[in-house]
């Protein structure tokens, strides 16, 4: 054998030995690298991918409507316990008078003995088995119609819903949530709005409210929130050790402002919400809710943004903005909603943000990145409501531009999902790797509305949980198994990126 060939063979052997030693060292001492490599081998195996992401610490769920987060099966059980009725004509849960079988308003408890009725109610209160019809021609309409059907039970079950969600989050490796709730009742809202008369000046309107019953309503709401929190702890059985399921999951409330009512009512809701954020530590911020494509929401959008900028400049604001798509509204409505939420209302987070492509995306992305404004991405919700999925969705554009991204459920009960499902979709449909998803999970705490000391504690806890998870994943295989993952993982990640 020629000397040069022997030299080359020796060099190759040395390289192989060094590579094996490096791989062995990584397999033994670098659980984060092993975990990322293992994840790259799971992408085409839904069962393994789901199991991995179910266990992975996911930080927070920041975009959650509490009334839409609970599954229909729980709503039916609670309504039966409270003696509520079901209208057979439209499958709406009702209260306020005795149930009447002859009037086709039997007790909803009947559904617990009638599987056909039970299934029909579950379908009516969610997207399960949805098929377009003349009555509900689109997923958009079915989705938003559900809220009117179950309001009679969600309106009297705040503590039950919160406790249920916290238990679920504990099982889904989620450590914190910000739950959107409605606090100001419609009667109080109209009462406050009537005091404004024809006044249009924002400063004068606020002076009228402060000279009236606004402060008293805020004080009552503060006590109401305290009472709900006490009831949540009671239902979970939380003691000083916080060990029962759900007790270790932190939460704050986001006050919802309905954007589909008279402009004066929107103003008083916003003033009330901003005041409650300052008065009640459990209330972390405010958000405008309701279909963005409804007539009043469209026509008053710019006025709403000015209201928020005036009334809530000193409190955290997250806004639904750009939850629209071509065909749902006139094209002009797609061109400014995210931008004005950022520039006029001063939103710290944007919910959905689907219309990015229509808003001059480069400049908007640069502004959101510069201001560190996170986008709350709800993949399943955007799919079932707007039909936006796959390559149409702006998630890759936000990510590539360096805009902070978090994944959220929106209305998990209506959509029949959980937060793990959204991580699965991000991995499977958009090629996100473990490091990407870990960064997204950490973002959900970084961009939460927690105060500085609480946020630091939450991030420290997340880092500990992530380290424990990675060590667990690395320990599930032998050194040789982890070495194989380190070899296969980069190849899988490369081919996945090429496909993306």
C-alpha positions in Angstrom: 0.0 0.0 0.0 1.4 3.4 -0.9 2.6 5.6 2.0 0.1 8.3 1.1 -2.8 5.8 1.2 -1.7 4.5 4.6 -1.4 8.0 5.9 -4.9 8.8 4.6 -6.3 5.7 6.2 -4.8 6.5 9.5 -6.1 10.1 9.3 -9.6 8.8 8.5 -9.4 6.4 11.4 -8.4 9.2 13.7 -11.2 11.4 12.5 -13.7 8.6 13.0 -12.4 7.8 16.5 -12.5 11.5 17.4 -16.0 11.8 16.0 -17.2 8.8 18.0 -15.6 10.3 21.1 -17.2 13.6 20.5 -20.6 12.0 19.9 -20.2 9.9 23.1 -19.3 13.0 25.1 -22.3 14.9 23.8 -24.6 11.9 24.4 -23.3 11.8 28.0 -22.9 15.5 28.8 -25.2 17.6 26.6 -28.8 16.7 27.2 -30.1 19.8 25.4 -28.3 18.8 22.2 -29.5 15.2 22.5 -33.1 16.4 23.1 -33.0 18.6 20.0 -31.5 15.7 17.9 -34.1 13.2 19.3 -36.9 15.7 18.4 -35.7 15.9 14.8 -36.2 12.2 14.4 -39.9 12.3 15.5 -41.4 14.7 13.1 -43.1 12.1 10.9 -44.4 10.0 13.8 -47.4 11.8 15.3 -47.7 9.5 18.3 -44.1 10.1 19.3 -44.2 13.8 18.4 -47.4 14.3 20.5 -45.9 12.4 23.5 -42.7 14.5 23.4 -44.5 17.8 23.1 -47.1 16.9 25.7 -44.3 16.5 28.2 -42.2 19.4 27.1 -42.5 22.5 29.3 -44.6 25.1 27.4 -44.4 28.1 29.6 -47.7 30.0 29.2 -51.0 30.2 27.2 -51.4 34.0 26.8 -54.4 34.2 24.5 -57.3 32.3 26.2 -61.0 33.2 26.3 -62.1 31.5 29.5 -65.7 30.9 28.4 -64.5 29.3 25.2 -61.7 27.3 26.8 -63.9 24.8 28.5 -65.2 21.7 26.8 -68.9 21.3 26.1 -69.0 18.1 28.2 -68.1 20.1 31.3 -70.6 22.8 30.5 -73.4 20.2 30.2 -72.5 18.6 33.5 -72.4 22.0 35.3 -75.7 23.1 33.7 -77.3 19.9 34.8 -76.1 20.4 38.4 -77.5 24.0 38.4 -80.9 22.9 37.0 -80.7 24.7 33.7 -82.6 23.9 30.6 -81.9 23.3 26.9 -83.9 24.8 24.1 -84.4 22.1 21.6 -85.0 24.5 18.7 -81.5 26.0 18.7 -79.7 23.9 21.5 -79.1 27.0 23.6 -78.7 26.5 27.4 -81.3 28.6 29.2 -82.2 29.7 32.7 -84.6 32.1 34.4 -87.8 30.0 34.5 -88.7 26.4 35.2 -87.9 24.0 32.4 -90.9 22.9 30.3 -90.9 19.7 28.4 -94.1 20.7 26.5 -92.5 23.9 25.4 -89.4 22.0 24.1 -87.3 23.4 26.9 -86.5 20.3 28.9 -83.9 20.1 31.7 -80.5 19.7 30.2 -80.0 16.9 32.7 -82.1 14.8 30.2 -79.1 14.8 28.0 -77.2 12.7 30.5 -79.6 9.9 29.8 -80.1 10.6 26.0 -76.9 10.0 24.0 -78.4 11.5 20.8 -79.4 14.8 22.6 -76.0 14.8 24.4 -74.1 14.6 21.1 -76.3 17.2 19.4 -75.6 19.7 22.3 -71.8 19.0 22.2 -71.8 19.6 18.5 -73.8 22.8 18.9 -71.4 24.1 21.6 -68.2 23.4 19.7 -66.6 22.7 16.3 -67.0 19.0 16.7 -68.4 17.3 13.6 -69.2 20.7 12.1 -70.6 20.5 8.6 -71.7 23.7 6.8 -75.5 24.2 6.4 -78.0 26.9 5.6 -78.2 27.8 9.3 -74.4 27.8 9.8 -72.8 28.1 6.4 -69.2 28.6 7.7 -66.8 27.6 10.4 -66.6 31.3 11.3 -70.4 31.5 12.0 -70.5 28.2 13.9 -67.5 29.3 16.0 -69.0 32.6 17.1 -72.5 31.3 17.5 -71.4 28.9 20.2 -70.8 31.7 22.7 -74.5 32.7 22.7 -75.6 29.1 23.2 -73.7 28.5 26.4 -73.6 31.9 28.0 -76.2 31.0 30.6 -73.8 28.5 32.2 -70.5 30.2 31.7 -71.8 33.4 33.2 -72.3 31.6 36.5 -69.3 29.3 36.5 -66.2 31.5 36.6 -64.6 29.6 39.4 -65.4 26.2 38.0 -64.1 27.1 34.6 -60.9 28.5 36.0 -60.2 25.5 38.2 -60.9 23.2 35.3 -58.4 25.1 33.1 -55.7 25.1 35.8 -56.0 21.3 36.2 -55.8 20.9 32.4 -52.7 23.1 32.2 -51.0 21.2 34.9 -51.5 18.0 32.8 -50.3 19.8 29.6 -47.0 21.1 31.1 -48.2 24.7 31.1 -47.1 26.8 34.1 -49.0 30.1 33.6 -52.1 31.4 31.8 -53.7 34.8 31.1 -57.5 34.2 31.0 -59.8 36.7 29.2 -63.0 37.3 31.1 -66.0 39.6 30.9 -66.4 41.5 34.2 -68.7 44.5 33.6 -72.3 43.4 33.2 -74.4 44.7 30.3 -76.8 46.6 32.5 -73.9 48.4 34.3 -72.3 49.1 30.9 -75.4 50.7 29.6 -76.0 52.6 32.8 -72.5 54.1 32.6 -72.8 54.9 28.9 -76.1 56.7 29.4 -74.3 59.2 31.7 -72.1 60.4 28.8 -75.1 61.8 26.9 -73.9 63.3 23.6 -70.4 64.2 24.9 -67.7 63.3 22.4 -64.5 64.7 24.1 -62.6 61.8 25.6 -61.3 63.8 28.6 -64.7 65.2 29.5 -66.2 61.7 29.2 -63.7 60.3 31.6 -64.4 63.1 34.0 -68.1 62.3 33.9 -67.4 58.6 34.6 -65.1 59.4 37.5 -67.6 61.7 39.0 -70.3 59.0 38.8 -70.4 55.3 39.7 -67.3 54.1 37.9 -65.1 53.9 41.0 -67.9 52.0 42.9 -68.3 49.5 40.1 -64.5 48.9 40.0 -64.5 48.4 43.8 -67.3 45.8 43.5 -65.5 44.1 40.6 -62.2 43.9 42.7 -64.1 42.1 45.5 -65.7 39.8 42.9 -62.4 38.8 41.5 -61.0 38.1 45.0 -64.1 35.9 45.7 -63.6 34.0 42.5 -59.9 33.4 43.3 -60.8 32.1 46.8 -63.4 29.7 45.2 -60.9 28.5 42.7 -58.5 27.6 45.5 -61.3 25.9 47.4 -62.3 23.8 44.3 -58.7 22.8 43.6 -58.0 22.0 47.3 -55.0 24.3 47.4 -53.3 24.5 50.7 -50.0 26.1 51.7 -48.1 23.4 49.9 -49.9 24.0 46.5 -49.5 20.3 45.6 -53.0 19.3 44.2 -53.1 19.4 40.4 -53.6 22.9 39.1 -52.5 24.7 42.3 -49.0 25.3 41.0 -50.2 26.9 37.7 -50.2 30.6 37.9 -52.8 32.8 36.3 -54.0 36.3 35.8 -57.1 37.7 34.2 -57.4 39.9 31.1 -60.6 42.0 31.1 -62.6 41.7 27.9 -64.1 44.7 26.2 -66.8 44.0 23.7 -66.1 45.8 20.4 -69.5 45.0 18.8 -71.7 47.4 20.8 -72.4 51.2 20.8 -69.3 53.4 20.8 -70.1 54.9 24.2 -70.5 51.5 25.7 -67.0 50.5 24.3 -65.6 53.7 25.9 -67.0 53.0 29.4 -65.9 49.3 29.2 -62.4 50.4 28.4 -62.3 53.0 31.2 -63.6 50.4 33.6 -61.1 47.8 32.4 -58.1 50.2 32.7 -59.2 51.2 36.2 -59.6 47.6 37.3 -56.1 46.6 36.1 -54.8 49.3 38.5 -57.0 48.3 41.4 -56.8 44.5 41.3 -53.4 42.6 41.1 -55.0 39.5 39.7 -56.1 41.5 36.6 -53.1 42.0 34.3 -54.5 43.8 31.3 -57.3 44.4 28.8 -58.2 43.2 25.4 -60.9 44.0 22.8 -63.0 40.9 21.8 -65.7 40.0 19.4 -65.7 39.3 15.7 -63.4 41.9 14.0 -65.5 41.6 10.8 -68.8 42.7 12.5 -70.2 45.9 11.2 -69.7 48.0 14.4 -66.2 46.6 15.0 -65.2 47.5 11.4 -66.8 51.0 11.3 -65.5 52.1 14.8 -62.1 50.4 14.6 -60.1 53.6 14.4 -62.2 55.2 17.1 -61.6 52.2 19.3 -57.8 52.4 18.9 -57.9 56.1 19.9 -59.9 55.2 23.0 -57.4 52.6 24.0 -54.5 55.0 23.4 -56.2 57.6 25.6 -57.7 55.4 28.4 -55.1 52.6 28.7 -51.7 54.2 27.9 -50.4 53.2 31.4 -51.7 49.6 31.6 -50.8 46.4 29.6 -52.9 46.0 26.5 -53.2 42.9 24.2 -55.4 43.3 21.2 -57.1 41.1 18.7 -56.0 42.7 15.4 -55.9 41.3 11.9 -58.2 38.3 12.7 -59.6 38.7 9.1 -59.0 37.4 5.6 -59.7 38.2 2.0 -63.4 37.7 1.2 -64.6 38.1 4.8 -64.4 41.9 4.7 -63.7 44.5 2.0 -60.0 44.6 1.1 -59.5 48.1 2.6 -60.3 46.6 6.1 -57.3 44.3 5.7 -54.7 47.1 5.4 -54.5 48.8 8.8 -55.8 46.9 11.8 -52.5 45.5 13.1 -50.6 48.7 12.4 -53.1 50.9 14.3 -53.2 48.5 17.2 -49.5 48.9 17.5 -49.1 52.6 16.6 -52.3 54.2 18.0 -53.6 51.9 20.7 -50.1 51.0 22.0 -50.7 47.2 22.2 -47.9 45.2 23.8 -49.1 42.0 22.1 -51.1 41.3 19.0 -53.6 38.5 18.9 -53.8 36.5 15.6 -52.2 39.1 13.3 -53.3 37.1 10.2 -53.6 40.1 7.8 -49.9 40.8 7.9 -49.5 40.3 4.1 -52.0 43.1 3.4 -50.5 45.7 5.7 -47.1 46.5 4.1 -45.5 43.7 6.0 -41.8 44.7 5.9 -42.2 48.0 7.7 -44.7 46.6 10.2 -42.5 43.6 11.0 -39.6 46.0 11.6 -41.7 48.1 13.9 -43.0 45.1 15.9 -39.4 43.7 16.2 -38.0 47.1 17.3 -40.8 47.6 19.9 -40.7 43.9 21.0 -44.4 43.5 20.4 -45.2 39.8 20.5 -47.7 38.1 18.2 -50.1 35.5 19.7 -50.4 32.8 17.1 -53.5 30.5 17.2 -53.0 28.1 14.4 -56.1 26.0 14.9 -58.4 28.9 15.5 -57.2 30.7 12.3 -57.8 27.5 10.4 -61.4 26.8 11.6 -62.6 30.5 11.7 -60.8 32.0 8.7 -59.7 29.0 6.7 -56.1 30.2 6.9 -53.5 27.4 7.2 -50.3 26.1 5.8 -48.4 28.4 3.5 -51.1 31.1 3.7 -50.4 31.7 7.4 -48.0 34.5 8.4 -46.3 32.5 11.2 -43.1 31.9 9.1 -42.9 35.6 8.2 -43.1 36.8 11.8 -40.5 34.2 12.9 -38.1 35.0 10.0 -38.4 38.7 10.8 -37.5 38.2 14.5 -40.8 39.3 15.8 -41.5 37.6 19.2 -43.9 34.7 18.6 -46.0 32.8 21.2 -48.4 29.9 20.5 -51.9 30.1 22.0 -55.2 28.1 22.1 -57.7 31.0 21.8 -60.8 28.9 22.6 -59.6 25.4 23.3 -63.0 24.0 24.2 -64.8 25.3 21.1 -61.9 24.2 18.8 -61.5 20.9 20.7 -57.7 21.2 21.1 -55.1 21.9 23.7 -51.8 23.9 23.7 -49.8 20.8 22.9 -51.8 20.5 19.6 -50.6 24.0 18.6 -47.0 23.0 19.2 -47.5 19.8 17.1 -48.9 21.9 14.3 -45.9 24.3 14.4 -43.5 21.4 14.3 -45.3 19.3 11.7 -46.6 22.1 9.4 -43.9 24.7 9.6 -40.8 22.7 10.5 -40.0 24.2 13.8 -37.3 22.3 15.7 -36.9 21.8 19.5 -34.8 24.9 20.0 -37.4 27.0 18.2 -40.3 25.6 20.2 -38.4 26.0 23.5 -37.7 29.7 22.6 -41.4 30.1 21.8 -42.4 28.6 25.1 -39.9 30.9 26.9 -41.3 33.9 25.0 -44.7 33.2 26.4 -43.3 34.1 29.9 -41.1 36.9 28.7 -44.0 38.6 27.0 -46.6 37.9 29.7 -48.1 40.7 31.7 -46.5 39.5 35.0 -44.7 42.1 37.1 -40.9 42.0 37.0 -40.3 39.9 40.2 -43.0 37.4 39.3 -41.7 37.2 35.7 -38.2 36.5 36.8 -39.5 33.7 39.1 -41.5 32.2 36.3 -38.6 32.3 33.9 -36.3 30.7 36.5 -38.9 28.0 37.0 -39.2 27.4 33.3 -35.4 27.0 32.9 -35.4 24.5 35.7 -38.3 22.5 34.2 -36.7 22.6 30.7 -33.4 21.3 32.1 -35.2 18.5 33.9 -37.1 17.6 30.8 -33.9 17.5 28.7 -32.1 15.3 31.2 -35.2 13.0 31.3 -35.2 12.7 27.5 -31.5 12.0 27.4 -31.8 9.3 30.0 -34.6 7.5 28.1 -32.0 6.0 25.6 -28.6 4.4 26.0 -25.4 6.3 25.1 -25.4 4.5 21.8 -29.1 5.3 21.2 -28.4 9.0 21.8 -25.3 8.8 19.5 -27.6 7.5 16.8 -30.0 10.4 17.3 -27.1 12.8 17.1 -26.2 11.3 13.7 -29.7 11.1 12.4 -31.1 14.2 13.9 -29.2 16.8 11.9 -30.0 14.9 8.6 -33.7 14.8 9.5 -33.7 18.5 10.4 -31.9 19.4 7.1 -34.4 17.5 5.0 -37.3 19.0 7.0 -35.9 22.5 6.4 -35.5 21.8 2.7 -39.2 20.7 2.6 -40.3 23.8 4.4 
